[in-house]
């Protein structure tokens, strides 16, 4: 795998086509990467305990490595 953590990549297919970002994490077993501020998903968290509120967290979801390419710098 040529892509490593902290590399700058560009998305070449999908709904985020054309966006650039830094690689936060490489998942080698599934051939996926997590890119900063791309492919954001909302995770709903239930309240834990009485009197507490639930929350919504925004997280980056993984993208398959075939959908990105390195940016030449």
PDB file of N, CA, C, O and CB in Angstrom:
ATOM      1  N   UNK A   1       0.848  -1.174   0.000  1.00  0.00           N
ATOM      2  CA  UNK A   1       0.000   0.000   0.000  1.00  0.00           C
ATOM      3  C   UNK A   1       0.897   1.242   0.000  1.00  0.00           C
ATOM      4  O   UNK A   1       1.780   1.380   0.846  1.00  0.00           O
ATOM      5  CB  UNK A   1      -0.966  -0.005   1.226  1.00  0.00           C
ATOM      6  N   UNK A   2       0.660   2.132  -0.950  1.00  0.00           N
ATOM      7  CA  UNK A   2       1.520   3.303  -1.100  1.00  0.00           C
ATOM      8  C   UNK A   2       1.102   4.466  -0.207  1.00  0.00           C
ATOM      9  O   UNK A   2       1.912   5.347   0.080  1.00  0.00           O
ATOM     10  CB  UNK A   2       1.525   3.751  -2.536  1.00  0.00           C
ATOM     11  N   UNK A   3      -0.130   4.477   0.225  1.00  0.00           N
ATOM     12  CA  UNK A   3      -0.640   5.604   1.012  1.00  0.00           C
ATOM     13  C   UNK A   3      -0.361   5.368   2.487  1.00  0.00           C
ATOM     14  O   UNK A   3      -0.619   4.292   3.024  1.00  0.00           O
ATOM     15  CB  UNK A   3      -2.159   5.806   0.775  1.00  0.00           C
ATOM     16  N   UNK A   4       0.177   6.407   3.131  1.00  0.00           N
ATOM     17  CA  UNK A   4       0.537   6.328   4.547  1.00  0.00           C
ATOM     18  C   UNK A   4      -0.145   7.452   5.310  1.00  0.00           C
ATOM     19  O   UNK A   4      -0.725   8.364   4.721  1.00  0.00           O
ATOM     20  CB  UNK A   4       2.075   6.399   4.735  1.00  0.00           C
ATOM     21  N   UNK A   5      -0.065   7.367   6.626  1.00  0.00           N
ATOM     22  CA  UNK A   5      -0.621   8.386   7.501  1.00  0.00           C
ATOM     23  C   UNK A   5       0.045   9.728   7.215  1.00  0.00           C
ATOM     24  O   UNK A   5       1.245   9.784   6.949  1.00  0.00           O
ATOM     25  CB  UNK A   5      -0.441   7.992   8.983  1.00  0.00           C
ATOM     26  N   UNK A   6      -0.731  10.810   7.268  1.00  0.00           N
ATOM     27  CA  UNK A   6      -0.303  12.194   7.038  1.00  0.00           C
ATOM     28  C   UNK A   6      -0.070  12.537   5.563  1.00  0.00           C
ATOM     29  O   UNK A   6       0.342  13.659   5.270  1.00  0.00           O
ATOM     30  CB  UNK A   6       0.958  12.459   7.807  1.00  0.00           C
ATOM     31  N   UNK A   7      -0.319  11.611   4.616  1.00  0.00           N
ATOM     32  CA  UNK A   7      -0.248  11.932   3.192  1.00  0.00           C
ATOM     33  C   UNK A   7      -1.455  12.785   2.811  1.00  0.00           C
ATOM     34  O   UNK A   7      -2.526  12.649   3.403  1.00  0.00           O
ATOM     35  CB  UNK A   7      -0.191  10.637   2.328  1.00  0.00           C
ATOM     36  N   UNK A   8      -1.284  13.657   1.830  1.00  0.00           N
ATOM     37  CA  UNK A   8      -2.397  14.422   1.293  1.00  0.00           C
ATOM     38  C   UNK A   8      -2.945  13.671   0.088  1.00  0.00           C
ATOM     39  O   UNK A   8      -2.209  13.318  -0.833  1.00  0.00           O
ATOM     40  CB  UNK A   8      -1.960  15.871   0.908  1.00  0.00           C
ATOM     41  N   UNK A   9      -4.261  13.434   0.116  1.00  0.00           N
ATOM     42  CA  UNK A   9      -4.894  12.667  -0.955  1.00  0.00           C
ATOM     43  C   UNK A   9      -6.081  13.434  -1.507  1.00  0.00           C
ATOM     44  O   UNK A   9      -6.567  14.379  -0.885  1.00  0.00           O
ATOM     45  CB  UNK A   9      -5.336  11.278  -0.452  1.00  0.00           C
ATOM     46  N   UNK A  10      -6.546  13.019  -2.684  1.00  0.00           N
ATOM     47  CA  UNK A  10      -7.730  13.591  -3.311  1.00  0.00           C
ATOM     48  C   UNK A  10      -8.684  12.449  -3.640  1.00  0.00           C
ATOM     49  O   UNK A  10      -8.258  11.378  -4.072  1.00  0.00           O
ATOM     50  CB  UNK A  10      -7.359  14.411  -4.595  1.00  0.00           C
ATOM     51  N   UNK A  11      -9.973  12.685  -3.433  1.00  0.00           N
ATOM     52  CA  UNK A  11     -10.989  11.682  -3.731  1.00  0.00           C
ATOM     53  C   UNK A  11     -11.311  11.757  -5.218  1.00  0.00           C
ATOM     54  O   UNK A  11     -11.581  12.839  -5.740  1.00  0.00           O
ATOM     55  CB  UNK A  11     -12.275  11.896  -2.863  1.00  0.00           C
ATOM     56  N   UNK A  12     -11.284  10.595  -5.916  1.00  0.00           N
ATOM     57  CA  UNK A  12     -11.490  10.601  -7.367  1.00  0.00           C
ATOM     58  C   UNK A  12     -12.869  10.091  -7.785  1.00  0.00           C
ATOM     59  O   UNK A  12     -13.278  10.308  -8.926  1.00  0.00           O
ATOM     60  CB  UNK A  12     -10.429   9.764  -8.032  1.00  0.00           C
ATOM     61  N   UNK A  13     -13.598   9.417  -6.885  1.00  0.00           N
ATOM     62  CA  UNK A  13     -14.947   8.963  -7.209  1.00  0.00           C
ATOM     63  C   UNK A  13     -15.857   9.132  -6.000  1.00  0.00           C
ATOM     64  O   UNK A  13     -15.391   9.292  -4.872  1.00  0.00           O
ATOM     65  CB  UNK A  13     -14.933   7.492  -7.672  1.00  0.00           C
ATOM     66  N   UNK A  14     -17.160   9.093  -6.253  1.00  0.00           N
ATOM     67  CA  UNK A  14     -18.132   9.166  -5.172  1.00  0.00           C
ATOM     68  C   UNK A  14     -18.639  10.579  -4.931  1.00  0.00           C
ATOM     69  O   UNK A  14     -18.330  11.504  -5.682  1.00  0.00           O
ATOM     70  CB  UNK A  14     -17.532   8.627  -3.910  1.00  0.00           C
ATOM     71  N   UNK A  15     -19.423  10.726  -3.869  1.00  0.00           N
ATOM     72  CA  UNK A  15     -20.055  12.018  -3.605  1.00  0.00           C
ATOM     73  C   UNK A  15     -19.082  13.084  -3.122  1.00  0.00           C
ATOM     74  O   UNK A  15     -19.423  14.267  -3.118  1.00  0.00           O
ATOM     75  CB  UNK A  15     -21.139  11.848  -2.592  1.00  0.00           C
ATOM     76  N   UNK A  16     -17.883  12.695  -2.716  1.00  0.00           N
ATOM     77  CA  UNK A  16     -16.872  13.657  -2.266  1.00  0.00           C
ATOM     78  C   UNK A  16     -15.781  13.868  -3.317  1.00  0.00           C
ATOM     79  O   UNK A  16     -14.664  14.266  -2.986  1.00  0.00           O
ATOM     80  CB  UNK A  16     -16.243  13.184  -0.954  1.00  0.00           C
ATOM     81  N   UNK A  17     -16.104  13.604  -4.565  1.00  0.00           N
ATOM     82  CA  UNK A  17     -15.144  13.707  -5.663  1.00  0.00           C
ATOM     83  C   UNK A  17     -14.539  15.109  -5.732  1.00  0.00           C
ATOM     84  O   UNK A  17     -15.261  16.106  -5.708  1.00  0.00           O
ATOM     85  CB  UNK A  17     -15.819  13.356  -6.996  1.00  0.00           C
ATOM     86  N   UNK A  18     -13.211  15.178  -5.816  1.00  0.00           N
ATOM     87  CA  UNK A  18     -12.509  16.443  -5.940  1.00  0.00           C
ATOM     88  C   UNK A  18     -12.034  17.041  -4.628  1.00  0.00           C
ATOM     89  O   UNK A  18     -11.268  18.005  -4.639  1.00  0.00           O
ATOM     90  CB  UNK A  18     -13.377  17.411  -6.615  1.00  0.00           C
ATOM     91  N   UNK A  19     -12.463  16.498  -3.501  1.00  0.00           N
ATOM     92  CA  UNK A  19     -12.048  17.042  -2.210  1.00  0.00           C
ATOM     93  C   UNK A  19     -10.694  16.483  -1.791  1.00  0.00           C
ATOM     94  O   UNK A  19     -10.370  15.329  -2.070  1.00  0.00           O
ATOM     95  CB  UNK A  19     -13.097  16.736  -1.138  1.00  0.00           C
ATOM     96  N   UNK A  20      -9.909  17.321  -1.115  1.00  0.00           N
ATOM     97  CA  UNK A  20      -8.587  16.924  -0.627  1.00  0.00           C
ATOM     98  C   UNK A  20      -8.574  16.889   0.882  1.00  0.00           C
ATOM     99  O   UNK A  20      -9.354  17.578   1.539  1.00  0.00           O
ATOM    100  CB  UNK A  20      -7.503  17.876  -1.142  1.00  0.00           C
ATOM    101  N   UNK A  21      -7.673  16.074   1.432  1.00  0.00           N
ATOM    102  CA  UNK A  21      -7.522  16.006   2.872  1.00  0.00           C
ATOM    103  C   UNK A  21      -6.329  15.159   3.256  1.00  0.00           C
ATOM    104  O   UNK A  21      -5.724  14.493   2.416  1.00  0.00           O
ATOM    105  CB  UNK A  21      -8.778  15.459   3.511  1.00  0.00           C
ATOM    106  N   UNK A  22      -5.996  15.192   4.548  1.00  0.00           N
ATOM    107  CA  UNK A  22      -4.890  14.392   5.072  1.00  0.00           C
ATOM    108  C   UNK A  22      -5.405  13.068   5.597  1.00  0.00           C
ATOM    109  O   UNK A  22      -6.506  12.990   6.141  1.00  0.00           O
ATOM    110  CB  UNK A  22      -4.142  15.149   6.178  1.00  0.00           C
ATOM    111  N   UNK A  23      -4.609  12.036   5.433  1.00  0.00           N
ATOM    112  CA  UNK A  23      -4.969  10.714   5.917  1.00  0.00           C
ATOM    113  C   UNK A  23      -4.746  10.671   7.426  1.00  0.00           C
ATOM    114  O   UNK A  23      -3.643  10.946   7.900  1.00  0.00           O
ATOM    115  CB  UNK A  23      -4.144   9.606   5.196  1.00  0.00           C
ATOM    116  N   UNK A  24      -5.794  10.325   8.186  1.00  0.00           N
ATOM    117  CA  UNK A  24      -5.691  10.207   9.633  1.00  0.00           C
ATOM    118  C   UNK A  24      -5.318   8.792  10.050  1.00  0.00           C
ATOM    119  O   UNK A  24      -4.577   8.596  11.013  1.00  0.00           O
ATOM    120  CB  UNK A  24      -6.999  10.616  10.287  1.00  0.00           C
ATOM    121  N   UNK A  25      -5.836   7.808   9.321  1.00  0.00           N
ATOM    122  CA  UNK A  25      -5.631   6.417   9.702  1.00  0.00           C
ATOM    123  C   UNK A  25      -5.721   5.536   8.464  1.00  0.00           C
ATOM    124  O   UNK A  25      -6.525   5.800   7.570  1.00  0.00           O
ATOM    125  CB  UNK A  25      -6.665   5.976  10.765  1.00  0.00           C
ATOM    126  N   UNK A  26      -4.896   4.484   8.404  1.00  0.00           N
ATOM    127  CA  UNK A  26      -4.931   3.515   7.314  1.00  0.00           C
ATOM    128  C   UNK A  26      -5.378   2.180   7.890  1.00  0.00           C
ATOM    129  O   UNK A  26      -4.773   1.664   8.829  1.00  0.00           O
ATOM    130  CB  UNK A  26      -3.537   3.390   6.608  1.00  0.00           C
ATOM    131  N   UNK A  27      -6.438   1.627   7.322  1.00  0.00           N
ATOM    132  CA  UNK A  27      -6.954   0.327   7.741  1.00  0.00           C
ATOM    133  C   UNK A  27      -6.506  -0.706   6.705  1.00  0.00           C
ATOM    134  O   UNK A  27      -7.148  -0.870   5.667  1.00  0.00           O
ATOM    135  CB  UNK A  27      -8.527   0.350   7.890  1.00  0.00           C
ATOM    136  N   UNK A  28      -5.404  -1.399   6.992  1.00  0.00           N
ATOM    137  CA  UNK A  28      -4.792  -2.285   6.001  1.00  0.00           C
ATOM    138  C   UNK A  28      -5.599  -3.554   5.755  1.00  0.00           C
ATOM    139  O   UNK A  28      -5.584  -4.070   4.637  1.00  0.00           O
ATOM    140  CB  UNK A  28      -3.403  -2.656   6.440  1.00  0.00           C
ATOM    141  N   UNK A  29      -6.292  -4.069   6.745  1.00  0.00           N
ATOM    142  CA  UNK A  29      -7.055  -5.310   6.563  1.00  0.00           C
ATOM    143  C   UNK A  29      -8.216  -5.140   5.594  1.00  0.00           C
ATOM    144  O   UNK A  29      -8.540  -6.061   4.844  1.00  0.00           O
ATOM    145  CB  UNK A  29      -7.580  -5.800   7.900  1.00  0.00           C
ATOM    146  N   UNK A  30      -8.835  -3.983   5.604  1.00  0.00           N
ATOM    147  CA  UNK A  30      -9.987  -3.742   4.731  1.00  0.00           C
ATOM    148  C   UNK A  30      -9.645  -2.846   3.542  1.00  0.00           C
ATOM    149  O   UNK A  30     -10.531  -2.525   2.750  1.00  0.00           O
ATOM    150  CB  UNK A  30     -11.116  -3.116   5.527  1.00  0.00           C
ATOM    151  N   UNK A  31      -8.385  -2.433   3.395  1.00  0.00           N
ATOM    152  CA  UNK A  31      -7.930  -1.539   2.320  1.00  0.00           C
ATOM    153  C   UNK A  31      -8.722  -0.235   2.300  1.00  0.00           C
ATOM    154  O   UNK A  31      -9.188   0.206   1.249  1.00  0.00           O
ATOM    155  CB  UNK A  31      -8.051  -2.237   0.962  1.00  0.00           C
ATOM    156  N   UNK A  32      -8.869   0.374   3.474  1.00  0.00           N
ATOM    157  CA  UNK A  32      -9.595   1.628   3.584  1.00  0.00           C
ATOM    158  C   UNK A  32      -8.754   2.650   4.332  1.00  0.00           C
ATOM    159  O   UNK A  32      -7.818   2.297   5.050  1.00  0.00           O
ATOM    160  CB  UNK A  32     -10.944   1.416   4.289  1.00  0.00           C
ATOM    161  N   UNK A  33      -9.097   3.923   4.155  1.00  0.00           N
ATOM    162  CA  UNK A  33      -8.418   5.009   4.863  1.00  0.00           C
ATOM    163  C   UNK A  33      -9.468   5.951   5.442  1.00  0.00           C
ATOM    164  O   UNK A  33     -10.590   6.039   4.944  1.00  0.00           O
ATOM    165  CB  UNK A  33      -7.443   5.779   3.916  1.00  0.00           C
ATOM    166  N   UNK A  34      -9.081   6.648   6.498  1.00  0.00           N
ATOM    167  CA  UNK A  34      -9.929   7.685   7.092  1.00  0.00           C
ATOM    168  C   UNK A  34      -9.251   9.013   6.797  1.00  0.00           C
ATOM    169  O   UNK A  34      -8.092   9.228   7.151  1.00  0.00           O
ATOM    170  CB  UNK A  34     -10.140   7.468   8.656  1.00  0.00           C
ATOM    171  N   UNK A  35      -9.997   9.903   6.138  1.00  0.00           N
ATOM    172  CA  UNK A  35      -9.447  11.182   5.694  1.00  0.00           C
ATOM    173  C   UNK A  35     -10.100  12.303   6.497  1.00  0.00           C
ATOM    174  O   UNK A  35     -11.298  12.273   6.776  1.00  0.00           O
ATOM    175  CB  UNK A  35      -9.670  11.392   4.161  1.00  0.00           C
ATOM    176  N   UNK A  36      -9.288  13.287   6.860  1.00  0.00           N
ATOM    177  CA  UNK A  36      -9.732  14.406   7.679  1.00  0.00           C
ATOM    178  C   UNK A  36     -10.833  15.213   6.983  1.00  0.00           C
ATOM    179  O   UNK A  36     -10.641  15.688   5.864  1.00  0.00           O
ATOM    180  CB  UNK A  36      -8.550  15.311   8.012  1.00  0.00           C
ATOM    181  N   UNK A  37     -11.987  15.366   7.647  1.00  0.00           N
ATOM    182  CA  UNK A  37     -13.121  16.183   7.206  1.00  0.00           C
ATOM    183  C   UNK A  37     -13.729  15.745   5.878  1.00  0.00           C
ATOM    184  O   UNK A  37     -14.294  16.565   5.155  1.00  0.00           O
ATOM    185  CB  UNK A  37     -12.691  17.605   7.095  1.00  0.00           C
ATOM    186  N   UNK A  38     -13.617  14.447   5.550  1.00  0.00           N
ATOM    187  CA  UNK A  38     -14.251  13.903   4.341  1.00  0.00           C
ATOM    188  C   UNK A  38     -15.033  12.657   4.743  1.00  0.00           C
ATOM    189  O   UNK A  38     -14.590  11.885   5.593  1.00  0.00           O
ATOM    190  CB  UNK A  38     -13.182  13.567   3.226  1.00  0.00           C
ATOM    191  N   UNK A  39     -16.203  12.465   4.125  1.00  0.00           N
ATOM    192  CA  UNK A  39     -17.094  11.338   4.395  1.00  0.00           C
ATOM    193  C   UNK A  39     -17.564  11.366   5.851  1.00  0.00           C
ATOM    194  O   UNK A  39     -17.461  10.370   6.567  1.00  0.00           O
ATOM    195  CB  UNK A  39     -16.385  10.001   4.085  1.00  0.00           C
ATOM    196  N   UNK A  40     -18.075  12.509   6.272  1.00  0.00           N
ATOM    197  CA  UNK A  40     -18.540  12.685   7.644  1.00  0.00           C
ATOM    198  C   UNK A  40     -19.883  12.002   7.854  1.00  0.00           C
ATOM    199  O   UNK A  40     -20.778  12.106   7.015  1.00  0.00           O
ATOM    200  CB  UNK A  40     -18.646  14.172   7.988  1.00  0.00           C
ATOM    201  N   UNK A  41     -20.020  11.310   8.968  1.00  0.00           N
ATOM    202  CA  UNK A  41     -21.247  10.637   9.361  1.00  0.00           C
ATOM    203  C   UNK A  41     -21.621  11.111  10.764  1.00  0.00           C
ATOM    204  O   UNK A  41     -20.752  11.507  11.542  1.00  0.00           O
ATOM    205  CB  UNK A  41     -21.082   9.080   9.311  1.00  0.00           C
ATOM    206  N   UNK A  42     -22.907  11.070  11.084  1.00  0.00           N
ATOM    207  CA  UNK A  42     -23.372  11.469  12.414  1.00  0.00           C
ATOM    208  C   UNK A  42     -23.678  10.210  13.216  1.00  0.00           C
ATOM    209  O   UNK A  42     -24.439   9.350  12.771  1.00  0.00           O
ATOM    210  CB  UNK A  42     -24.634  12.397  12.323  1.00  0.00           C
ATOM    211  N   UNK A  43     -23.086  10.108  14.391  1.00  0.00           N
ATOM    212  CA  UNK A  43     -23.315   8.982  15.286  1.00  0.00           C
ATOM    213  C   UNK A  43     -24.163   9.468  16.450  1.00  0.00           C
ATOM    214  O   UNK A  43     -23.785  10.404  17.155  1.00  0.00           O
ATOM    215  CB  UNK A  43     -21.970   8.366  15.786  1.00  0.00           C
ATOM    216  N   UNK A  44     -25.309   8.828  16.649  1.00  0.00           N
ATOM    217  CA  UNK A  44     -26.211   9.174  17.735  1.00  0.00           C
ATOM    218  C   UNK A  44     -25.845   8.338  18.953  1.00  0.00           C
ATOM    219  O   UNK A  44     -25.737   7.115  18.860  1.00  0.00           O
ATOM    220  CB  UNK A  44     -27.696   8.953  17.329  1.00  0.00           C
ATOM    221  N   UNK A  45     -25.654   8.997  20.099  1.00  0.00           N
ATOM    222  CA  UNK A  45     -25.256   8.321  21.327  1.00  0.00           C
ATOM    223  C   UNK A  45     -26.386   8.460  22.348  1.00  0.00           C
ATOM    224  O   UNK A  45     -26.865   9.562  22.616  1.00  0.00           O
ATOM    225  CB  UNK A  45     -23.917   8.908  21.887  1.00  0.00           C
ATOM    226  N   UNK A  46     -26.799   7.337  22.905  1.00  0.00           N
ATOM    227  CA  UNK A  46     -27.868   7.333  23.895  1.00  0.00           C
ATOM    228  C   UNK A  46     -27.391   7.954  25.200  1.00  0.00           C
ATOM    229  O   UNK A  46     -26.199   7.926  25.508  1.00  0.00           O
ATOM    230  CB  UNK A  46     -28.371   5.906  24.136  1.00  0.00           C
ATOM    231  N   UNK A  47     -28.318   8.511  25.964  1.00  0.00           N
ATOM    232  CA  UNK A  47     -27.929   9.054  27.270  1.00  0.00           C
ATOM    233  C   UNK A  47     -27.520   7.939  28.224  1.00  0.00           C
ATOM    234  O   UNK A  47     -28.146   6.879  28.259  1.00  0.00           O
ATOM    235  CB  UNK A  47     -29.080   9.871  27.878  1.00  0.00           C
ATOM    236  N   UNK A  48     -26.481   8.183  28.987  1.00  0.00           N
ATOM    237  CA  UNK A  48     -25.992   7.204  29.961  1.00  0.00           C
ATOM    238  C   UNK A  48     -26.297   7.725  31.353  1.00  0.00           C
ATOM    239  O   UNK A  48     -25.644   8.646  31.843  1.00  0.00           O
ATOM    240  CB  UNK A  48     -24.459   6.937  29.788  1.00  0.00           C
ATOM    241  N   UNK A  49     -27.278   7.138  31.969  1.00  0.00           N
ATOM    242  CA  UNK A  49     -27.650   7.572  33.311  1.00  0.00           C
ATOM    243  C   UNK A  49     -28.843   8.500  33.293  1.00  0.00           C
ATOM    244  O   UNK A  49     -29.242   9.021  32.252  1.00  0.00           O
ATOM    245  CB  UNK A  49     -26.486   8.253  33.982  1.00  0.00           C
ATOM    246  N   UNK A  50     -29.396   8.690  34.463  1.00  0.00           N
ATOM    247  CA  UNK A  50     -30.585   9.511  34.588  1.00  0.00           C
ATOM    248  C   UNK A  50     -30.213  10.992  34.597  1.00  0.00           C
ATOM    249  O   UNK A  50     -29.224  11.390  35.212  1.00  0.00           O
ATOM    250  CB  UNK A  50     -31.357   9.143  35.858  1.00  0.00           C
ATOM    251  N   UNK A  51     -31.007  11.791  33.917  1.00  0.00           N
ATOM    252  CA  UNK A  51     -30.784  13.229  33.903  1.00  0.00           C
ATOM    253  C   UNK A  51     -29.753  13.673  32.871  1.00  0.00           C
ATOM    254  O   UNK A  51     -29.477  14.868  32.766  1.00  0.00           O
ATOM    255  CB  UNK A  51     -30.354  13.681  35.261  1.00  0.00           C
ATOM    256  N   UNK A  52     -29.176  12.750  32.109  1.00  0.00           N
ATOM    257  CA  UNK A  52     -28.191  13.112  31.091  1.00  0.00           C
ATOM    258  C   UNK A  52     -28.880  13.137  29.732  1.00  0.00           C
ATOM    259  O   UNK A  52     -29.907  12.488  29.532  1.00  0.00           O
ATOM    260  CB  UNK A  52     -26.988  12.115  31.089  1.00  0.00           C
ATOM    261  N   UNK A  53     -28.312  13.880  28.815  1.00  0.00           N
ATOM    262  CA  UNK A  53     -28.860  13.978  27.469  1.00  0.00           C
ATOM    263  C   UNK A  53     -28.033  13.141  26.506  1.00  0.00           C
ATOM    264  O   UNK A  53     -26.840  12.917  26.714  1.00  0.00           O
ATOM    265  CB  UNK A  53     -28.907  15.442  27.004  1.00  0.00           C
ATOM    266  N   UNK A  54     -28.688  12.687  25.455  1.00  0.00           N
ATOM    267  CA  UNK A  54     -27.971  12.024  24.381  1.00  0.00           C
ATOM    268  C   UNK A  54     -27.236  13.066  23.554  1.00  0.00           C
ATOM    269  O   UNK A  54     -27.431  14.267  23.739  1.00  0.00           O
ATOM    270  CB  UNK A  54     -28.932  11.197  23.498  1.00  0.00           C
ATOM    271  N   UNK A  55     -26.407  12.612  22.660  1.00  0.00           N
ATOM    272  CA  UNK A  55     -25.664  13.558  21.832  1.00  0.00           C
ATOM    273  C   UNK A  55     -25.467  13.014  20.434  1.00  0.00           C
ATOM    274  O   UNK A  55     -25.661  11.827  20.173  1.00  0.00           O
ATOM    275  CB  UNK A  55     -24.316  13.880  22.463  1.00  0.00           C
ATOM    276  N   UNK A  56     -25.075  13.911  19.539  1.00  0.00           N
ATOM    277  CA  UNK A  56     -24.763  13.553  18.164  1.00  0.00           C
ATOM    278  C   UNK A  56     -23.309  13.903  17.909  1.00  0.00           C
ATOM    279  O   UNK A  56     -22.918  15.062  18.043  1.00  0.00           O
ATOM    280  CB  UNK A  56     -25.705  14.278  17.154  1.00  0.00           C
ATOM    281  N   UNK A  57     -22.505  12.915  17.544  1.00  0.00           N
ATOM    282  CA  UNK A  57     -21.095  13.148  17.239  1.00  0.00           C
ATOM    283  C   UNK A  57     -20.877  12.991  15.742  1.00  0.00           C
ATOM    284  O   UNK A  57     -21.433  12.091  15.113  1.00  0.00           O
ATOM    285  CB  UNK A  57     -20.181  12.174  18.033  1.00  0.00           C
ATOM    286  N   UNK A  58     -20.069  13.867  15.184  1.00  0.00           N
ATOM    287  CA  UNK A  58     -19.706  13.768  13.777  1.00  0.00           C
ATOM    288  C   UNK A  58     -18.362  13.067  13.685  1.00  0.00           C
ATOM    289  O   UNK A  58     -17.381  13.508  14.283  1.00  0.00           O
ATOM    290  CB  UNK A  58     -19.657  15.173  13.099  1.00  0.00           C
ATOM    291  N   UNK A  59     -18.319  11.966  12.928  1.00  0.00           N
ATOM    292  CA  UNK A  59     -17.085  11.195  12.780  1.00  0.00           C
ATOM    293  C   UNK A  59     -16.776  11.009  11.303  1.00  0.00           C
ATOM    294  O   UNK A  59     -17.667  11.081  10.457  1.00  0.00           O
ATOM    295  CB  UNK A  59     -17.199   9.823  13.490  1.00  0.00           C
ATOM    296  N   UNK A  60     -15.503  10.767  11.003  1.00  0.00           N
ATOM    297  CA  UNK A  60     -15.098  10.475   9.638  1.00  0.00           C
ATOM    298  C   UNK A  60     -15.222   8.976   9.404  1.00  0.00           C
ATOM    299  O   UNK A  60     -14.690   8.179  10.177  1.00  0.00           O
ATOM    300  CB  UNK A  60     -13.649  10.965   9.365  1.00  0.00           C
ATOM    301  N   UNK A  61     -15.914   8.594   8.352  1.00  0.00           N
ATOM    302  CA  UNK A  61     -16.069   7.186   7.999  1.00  0.00           C
ATOM    303  C   UNK A  61     -14.972   6.805   6.996  1.00  0.00           C
ATOM    304  O   UNK A  61     -14.474   7.668   6.273  1.00  0.00           O
ATOM    305  CB  UNK A  61     -17.494   6.910   7.406  1.00  0.00           C
ATOM    306  N   UNK A  62     -14.594   5.529   6.946  1.00  0.00           N
ATOM    307  CA  UNK A  62     -13.539   5.117   6.024  1.00  0.00           C
ATOM    308  C   UNK A  62     -13.979   5.132   4.561  1.00  0.00           C
ATOM    309  O   UNK A  62     -15.158   4.966   4.248  1.00  0.00           O
ATOM    310  CB  UNK A  62     -13.062   3.739   6.386  1.00  0.00           C
ATOM    311  N   UNK A  63     -13.004   5.336   3.676  1.00  0.00           N
ATOM    312  CA  UNK A  63     -13.198   5.312   2.229  1.00  0.00           C
ATOM    313  C   UNK A  63     -12.251   4.257   1.666  1.00  0.00           C
ATOM    314  O   UNK A  63     -11.117   4.128   2.127  1.00  0.00           O
ATOM    315  CB  UNK A  63     -12.938   6.730   1.579  1.00  0.00           C
ATOM    316  N   UNK A  64     -12.713   3.506   0.672  1.00  0.00           N
ATOM    317  CA  UNK A  64     -11.855   2.482   0.080  1.00  0.00           C
ATOM    318  C   UNK A  64     -10.686   3.138  -0.652  1.00  0.00           C
ATOM    319  O   UNK A  64     -10.812   4.223  -1.220  1.00  0.00           O
ATOM    320  CB  UNK A  64     -12.663   1.583  -0.887  1.00  0.00           C
ATOM    321  N   UNK A  65      -9.558   2.453  -0.620  1.00  0.00           N
ATOM    322  CA  UNK A  65      -8.313   3.009  -1.151  1.00  0.00           C
ATOM    323  C   UNK A  65      -8.355   3.197  -2.668  1.00  0.00           C
ATOM    324  O   UNK A  65      -7.597   4.001  -3.211  1.00  0.00           O
ATOM    325  CB  UNK A  65      -7.150   2.109  -0.783  1.00  0.00           C
ATOM    326  N   UNK A  66      -9.237   2.459  -3.359  1.00  0.00           N
ATOM    327  CA  UNK A  66      -9.332   2.596  -4.811  1.00  0.00           C
ATOM    328  C   UNK A  66     -10.025   3.891  -5.223  1.00  0.00           C
ATOM    329  O   UNK A  66      -9.976   4.275  -6.391  1.00  0.00           O
ATOM    330  CB  UNK A  66     -10.073   1.410  -5.397  1.00  0.00           C
ATOM    331  N   UNK A  67     -10.668   4.562  -4.275  1.00  0.00           N
ATOM    332  CA  UNK A  67     -11.393   5.797  -4.580  1.00  0.00           C
ATOM    333  C   UNK A  67     -10.580   7.056  -4.314  1.00  0.00           C
ATOM    334  O   UNK A  67     -11.111   8.160  -4.438  1.00  0.00           O
ATOM    335  CB  UNK A  67     -12.659   5.850  -3.779  1.00  0.00           C
ATOM    336  N   UNK A  68      -9.310   6.922  -3.955  1.00  0.00           N
ATOM    337  CA  UNK A  68      -8.449   8.078  -3.675  1.00  0.00           C
ATOM    338  C   UNK A  68      -7.133   7.942  -4.418  1.00  0.00           C
ATOM    339  O   UNK A  68      -6.764   6.858  -4.870  1.00  0.00           O
ATOM    340  CB  UNK A  68      -8.194   8.221  -2.159  1.00  0.00           C
ATOM    341  N   UNK A  69      -6.438   9.050  -4.535  1.00  0.00           N
ATOM    342  CA  UNK A  69      -5.105   9.053  -5.126  1.00  0.00           C
ATOM    343  C   UNK A  69      -4.254  10.109  -4.422  1.00  0.00           C
ATOM    344  O   UNK A  69      -4.778  11.089  -3.892  1.00  0.00           O
ATOM    345  CB  UNK A  69      -5.172   9.323  -6.660  1.00  0.00           C
ATOM    346  N   UNK A  70      -2.937   9.899  -4.424  1.00  0.00           N
ATOM    347  CA  UNK A  70      -2.023  10.839  -3.783  1.00  0.00           C
ATOM    348  C   UNK A  70      -1.954  12.150  -4.553  1.00  0.00           C
ATOM    349  O   UNK A  70      -2.072  12.168  -5.778  1.00  0.00           O
ATOM    350  CB  UNK A  70      -0.629  10.229  -3.662  1.00  0.00           C
ATOM    351  N   UNK A  71      -1.763  13.237  -3.834  1.00  0.00           N
ATOM    352  CA  UNK A  71      -1.576  14.550  -4.449  1.00  0.00           C
ATOM    353  C   UNK A  71      -0.087  14.789  -4.549  1.00  0.00           C
ATOM    354  O   UNK A  71       0.636  14.670  -3.560  1.00  0.00           O
ATOM    355  CB  UNK A  71      -2.284  15.690  -3.629  1.00  0.00           C
ATOM    356  N   UNK A  72       0.374  15.126  -5.739  1.00  0.00           N
ATOM    357  CA  UNK A  72       1.800  15.416  -5.940  1.00  0.00           C
ATOM    358  C   UNK A  72       2.119  16.797  -5.381  1.00  0.00           C
ATOM    359  O   UNK A  72       1.454  17.780  -5.708  1.00  0.00           O
ATOM    360  CB  UNK A  72       2.181  15.336  -7.451  1.00  0.00           C
ATOM    361  N   UNK A  73       3.140  16.857  -4.538  1.00  0.00           N
ATOM    362  CA  UNK A  73       3.505  18.156  -3.964  1.00  0.00           C
ATOM    363  C   UNK A  73       4.965  18.450  -4.174  1.00  0.00           C
ATOM    364  O   UNK A  73       5.449  19.502  -3.756  1.00  0.00           O
ATOM    365  CB  UNK A  73       3.182  18.202  -2.481  1.00  0.00           C
TER     366      UNK A  73
END
